[in-house]
């Protein structure tokens, strides 16, 4: 009896035949949720510190300013390159979706080309993103330098911006490596409509990266 392609065991299930089908997909969802919680906690921490830094703190006894107010909302410019990289990221999410759909329909040449396009767009995203985020970090550091006499800069959010950039970079690198491996295997004829779970897992993660970046980008755009 022929088993529908969607019900066939994937690579993970073949290696661990005692596990039920769909275990790999469930594991991928748990992995994504875990990373999502880490990112959400980091972003909310940045938002909290950024909003807390808007007001100066005055000593109730002496009346002296204990901590100067941070930069006003919207005063930190968003580099134009981030708009371009956001467009590139959305395009890469589309191409990997088309790649997954193509392999499920056994259109293997389209599948390989879409994966290659995704990899190229991912590399372009990284090239554009790196100097843009460094420019954003420099903008935060410039605001700190303007208040270099302040003895209590702990609430200034440049440290959290740096942390968010590092987390974002690790997420991106964590997606580029398996994307490159899957693309290489695709051009060697490893996948078809009956065996494409690794492609599905990479697509799931790449869509997650897309959502993460959009949340970070619009969060920075709204509050500066």
N, C-alpha and C positions, 0 to 999 in steps of 0.2 A: 504493500500500500504506500502510495506517495504521500509524503508529509509536506504540508504547505511550507513555503520558504520561511514565512514569519515564525513558524513553530520549530524549525530545525535548530538543533543545538549550535551555539556559536563556539568560537575558539576556546573561551574560558570553560564552557560546559564540557567540551570534548576532553580537555585536560583534567577535568574533575567530574567524571561521569556519575559520581554518587550525588552530585548536587542537582537540584531541580532546574528546569529550563527557565531562563530569565534571570538567573542569579547574577550574571554579569551586568545586566541592565540595572538591577536593584542596587548592586554595589556601586555602579557609576552614579546613580542618583544620590546615594548616601554620601559619596565623596563630594559631589557638587554642593549638597546641602551644608556639609561641614565647612567647605571653603566659603560658601555664601555667608555663613554665620560669622566667620573670621572677618570677612570684608565688611559686613554690615556693622559689626562692633567697632571696627577701625574708623569707618566713615562717621558713625554717630559720635565717636569720641572726638573726631576732628570738628564736627559741627558744634558740639557742646563747648569745646575749648574756644573755638572761633567766636561764638556768641558771647561767652563769658568775658572774652578779652575786649569787648566793645565798650565796657564801662571802666572808668578808673576806680581804684580802691583808695579810700581816704582813711587815715587813722582817726578813729572817733575821739581820741583824747587830744592829740597834738594838732589834728587837722592837716597834717602833712600827707602828701600824695604817696601812698605806698606802692601803687602800681599804676603806671600810665595806661590810658586807653589804647587799645590796638587799632589798626586801620579800620575805617568804616566799611560797611558792606558795599561791595561793588567797586571799591577803590583799587583792588588788585586786578590788573588787566589780565585777561585770558589770551594767551598767544594764539595768533591766527592759525598756526599750524595744527592746533588741536581740533579746529573745525574740519580741516582737511583729513586728519587722521581718523576722525569720527566717521566721515564718509567712506573712507577706505575700509574701516572695520565693518560697517554695515554691508558693503559690497562683498567682503570676504565671508560674512555669515550667509549671504545669499548664494555664493558660489559653492560653499560646502553643502548647503541644502540641496542644490541642484545636483551635486556629485552623488549624494546619497540616493536621491530619487533616480538618477540615471543608472546606478549599479543595480538597484532593485528591479529596474526595467530591462536589465541586460544590455544597456547601451554603453558598452565598456569604453569606447573611445571618448565619448562625451564625458563619462565618469572620470577618466584619467586627466583629461584637459581641465575639467572643473577643479579637480584636486590641485593640479599644478597652478591654476590661476589663484586658488585660495592660498597656496604657499607663497606665491609671488606677492599677493596683497598683504599677507601677514608680515613678510619681510619689509615691504614698503611702509606699513603701519609702524613697525619698530624704528625704521630710519627717520620717519617724520616725528614720531612721538618722543624720542629720546631728547633732542635739543629743545623741544617745546616744553617738556616737563622740567628740564633743567632751568629754562628761562623762568618758569613759574616759581620754582624754588628760589631762584635769585631775587625775584620780586618780593617774596616774603622776607628774605634775608635783608633786603634793602630797607624794608620797614623796620626791621629790628635795629639796623645800624643807625637809623634816625633817632632811636631812643636808647642809645648805647649807655647813657648815664642812669638808666632805670635799673634798680637793683633787684627787681622781681620780674624777670621776663619769662617765668615759667608758664604763664598763661598764653604767651604769644605762640600761635599755632605752627610755626615753621617746623618744629620737631615732628608734629603729626603729619604735616604735608610730606615731609621726607619719608616717614614711615609708610604712608599711603602709596607713594611712588615706588618704594621697594616692594611692597605687597603686590602692587599692580604688575611690576616687572617680573616677579617670580611667577605670578599667574600666567603671564604671557609666555615666558620661557617654558613653563610647564605644559603649554599647549603647542608651542612650535616644535618641540622635539618629537612627540608622537605624531603630529601632523606630517613632519618630514619622513618619519618611518613608514606611515601608512601610504604616503604618496609614492615612496620608493617601492613598496610592495605592490602597489596598484600597477605600476608600470612593468612589474615583473609577472603580472597575471595572477596574483594571489587571490583576487576577489571576484565573485560573481553574485548573482541574485540569491544563491543558496548559502553563501558564506561571505557576509559583509558586516558582521558585528563590530569589528574594530573600527570600521568607517563610521558606524552609528555612534560608537562611544566618543570618537574624536569630534563628530558633529555636535553631540550633546554638550561637550565641554566647550567647544568654540562658541556656541550660542550663549552659554553661560558667561564666557568672557565678554561677549558683546553686551549683555545686560549689565555686567559689572562696570564696564567702561562707561556706558550711558549714564548709569547712576552717579558715578564719580564725576563725569564731565558736567552734567547738569547741576549737581550739587555745588561744584566749584563756580559754575556760571551764575547760580542764583545768589550765592553769598560772597563770592570773591575771596 
